[in-house]
Amino acid sequence: MSTVVYGLANCDTCGKARRWLERFGVAHAFVDYRAVPPSPATLVDWAAQAGGFDALVNKSSVTWRQLPPNRKAPASAAEWKLLLREHPQLVRRPVVVTEDGRMTQGFTDNGFKQRFNPGP
């Protein structure tokens, strides 16, 4: 598989992204990162591509709002990695990684059209 979609099996946005890829014939694999958490190295790579750990995290999620205040301000990459390993649902989803290693987050029809260029 050249494209991997990381997300949660019960996430509506992940489902929309997967259906879009299927409709346009983009071969992909799906990884539920609650069942198979991303490695610390993967989290660091995603954060670098997203513009930092802050950009990688969905701060409007219920999980984020329920965190104690001291957990909402990780002071180091190590603390961010620990937080995201404990709560993978905090990662903004879906995370889409193509064969070239490029990572993007989220789903929009236009965004996927630009990324995968399915034609007319």
C-alpha positions as CSV (number, residue, x, y, z in Angstrom):
1,M,0.0,0.0,0.0
2,S,1.3,3.4,-0.9
3,T,-1.1,5.4,1.2
4,V,-1.9,4.7,4.9
5,V,-4.8,6.3,6.7
6,Y,-4.3,6.5,10.5
7,G,-7.3,7.3,12.6
8,L,-10.1,5.7,14.7
9,A,-12.4,3.1,13.4
10,N,-15.5,4.9,14.8
11,C,-14.5,8.4,13.5
12,D,-16.9,9.8,11.0
13,T,-14.2,11.9,9.3
14,C,-11.9,8.9,8.9
15,G,-14.8,7.0,7.4
16,K,-15.5,9.9,4.9
17,A,-11.8,10.0,4.0
18,R,-11.7,6.2,3.4
19,R,-14.8,6.2,1.3
20,W,-13.4,9.1,-0.8
21,L,-10.2,7.1,-1.4
22,E,-12.2,4.0,-2.4
23,R,-14.4,6.0,-4.7
24,F,-11.4,7.4,-6.6
25,G,-9.5,4.1,-6.6
26,V,-6.7,5.2,-4.3
27,A,-5.2,2.0,-2.7
28,H,-4.8,2.5,1.0
29,A,-4.5,0.7,4.3
30,F,-6.2,1.8,7.5
31,V,-4.6,1.7,10.9
32,D,-6.7,2.4,14.0
33,Y,-4.2,4.1,16.2
34,R,-6.1,3.3,19.3
35,A,-5.4,-0.4,18.6
36,V,-1.9,0.2,17.1
37,P,-0.5,3.4,18.6
38,P,2.1,5.2,16.5
39,S,5.7,4.9,17.7
40,P,7.4,7.8,19.4
41,A,9.5,8.4,16.3
42,T,6.4,8.5,14.1
43,L,4.8,11.0,16.4
44,V,7.9,13.2,16.2
45,D,7.8,13.0,12.4
46,W,4.1,13.8,12.2
47,A,4.6,16.7,14.6
48,A,7.5,18.1,12.5
49,Q,5.4,17.9,9.3
50,A,2.3,19.4,11.1
51,G,4.3,22.4,12.4
52,G,4.7,21.1,16.0
53,F,2.9,19.0,18.5
54,D,0.4,21.8,19.2
55,A,-0.7,21.6,15.5
56,L,-0.9,17.8,15.6
57,V,-3.4,17.8,18.5
58,N,-7.2,18.4,18.3
59,K,-7.7,20.8,21.2
60,S,-11.4,21.0,20.7
61,S,-11.9,17.3,21.5
62,V,-13.7,16.1,24.6
63,T,-10.5,14.2,25.6
64,W,-8.4,17.4,25.5
65,R,-11.0,19.3,27.5
66,Q,-11.1,16.6,30.2
67,L,-7.3,16.5,30.7
68,P,-6.1,18.1,33.9
69,P,-4.5,21.5,33.3
70,N,-1.0,20.3,34.0
71,R,-1.3,17.8,31.1
72,K,-2.4,20.5,28.6
73,A,1.0,22.2,28.6
74,P,3.7,19.5,27.9
75,A,7.1,21.1,28.3
76,S,9.0,18.8,26.0
77,A,8.8,16.4,23.1
78,A,9.0,13.5,25.6
79,E,6.0,14.8,27.5
80,W,4.0,15.2,24.2
81,K,4.9,11.7,23.1
82,L,3.8,10.3,26.4
83,L,0.5,12.2,26.3
84,L,-0.2,11.0,22.7
85,R,0.7,7.4,23.5
86,E,-1.7,7.5,26.4
87,H,-4.4,9.3,24.5
88,P,-4.0,8.6,20.7
89,Q,-7.5,10.1,20.1
90,L,-6.0,13.5,20.7
91,V,-4.2,13.4,17.3
92,R,-6.3,15.4,14.7
93,R,-7.6,12.8,12.2
94,P,-7.3,11.3,9.9
95,V,-3.6,11.3,9.4
96,V,-2.8,10.4,5.8
97,V,0.7,9.3,4.9
98,T,1.7,8.6,1.3
99,E,4.5,6.5,0.0
100,D,6.8,9.5,-0.2
101,G,6.4,10.0,3.6
102,R,4.3,13.1,3.3
103,M,1.8,13.5,6.1
104,T,-1.4,15.5,6.1
105,Q,-4.2,15.7,8.6
106,G,-8.0,16.1,8.2
107,F,-10.3,15.5,5.4
108,T,-12.0,17.7,2.8
109,D,-13.1,16.8,-0.6
110,N,-11.0,19.6,-2.2
111,G,-8.0,18.9,-0.1
112,F,-8.0,15.2,-1.2
113,K,-8.6,16.2,-4.8
114,Q,-5.5,18.4,-4.7
115,R,-3.4,15.7,-2.9
116,F,-4.4,12.7,-5.0
117,N,-5.4,14.4,-8.3
118,P,-8.1,11.9,-9.3
119,G,-8.9,13.6,-12.5
120,P,-12.2,14.9,-13.8
